[in-house]
Amino acid sequence: MSFADAVVVRRILDIIPQPLRRKNSRLLTFVALAGSALAQPSALPPVLAIPAADQLAFDDEFDGQTLDLSKWYRCYSYADENVGCTNGPPLELEWYRKQNISVTGGMLHLTAKKQQSHGYGYTSGIITTGPSPNSPARFTFQYGYMEISAKFPPGNGMWPAFWLLPADGTWPPEIDAMEWQGGTPTIDYATIHWGVQRHGHHPSSGTSYDTGVDLSAGFHTYGVDWQANSVVWYFDGQAIKTFKNVNDIPHKPMYILLNLAIGGWISFPDQSTKFPATMLVDYVRVWPQKP
């Protein structure tokens, strides 16, 4: 399927009401087959029925024209999204702005720009289901499986992440369902943090999983199944890491974060890095159990 053909299929889906998309697998199969018949595979994600749709605890398919602010906040919990925020140096070089976030073509767009703001040389986007200074969290959960379908922008210094933080504002713990560095394009980084921070350090368990493919070249799924007795990370439906230290697993409600940072521990942007650079997200879904 060409890119243009795939966009046509996405637009057909956009006019199908959400309840029908979730529950009518025959309708989705027809649209998918029609799209497949147009030509050859594209970089867009496949059109598939949502598994166990009636069991979803949280779902955003990004089918509208604007971000659903009943589900998402566009900054860290302590910050005013109208001003912006950052985690700051030494690893992060960006200032997050709500203007760098958009929804179009059935996708969330988090766009990084080489742009001065608040003393930082780059701007980008972050969304969370957590609280804001003036409102409670949009969505939290304690145990469950969360998944995204996403495509990353290529280049040194690109640092997208899909992760969880505690709703009570403590840290650690933290579960990183996925982190990616443009300087290591085939590696999916899966990490869990716990314990008490002492002298800037705390316990963690990380895995650098080599997928064998450049993750900026197409859409892939990234998930984590967080349960009381284990945490299992998934790439394209395949388990890539398991953690079973029950005492070190978070046992409190947590909220979702999605961001495109600039920087990281592998490489910073250089002359080969192209801006603007956009992370595309097709969906964010959460189930009580992995479907």
Protein Blocks (a to p, Z undefined) as FASTA:
>chain_A
ZZklmmmmmmmmmmpcfklmmmmmmlmmmmmmmmmmmmccdfbdcddddehkllpfbdce
hlafbdcfklbccbdfkbcfknopcebjakbccdcdfklgcceehiacdddddddeehia
bdcddddfbdcfkbccfbdceeiaddddddddedehiacddddddfklpacddddfbacd
fklmmbccddddedjdeehiacdddddddehiafklpccdddddddfkbccddeehiafb
dcfbfklpccbdddddddddeedjkbccdfklccddddddfbdcddfbdZZ
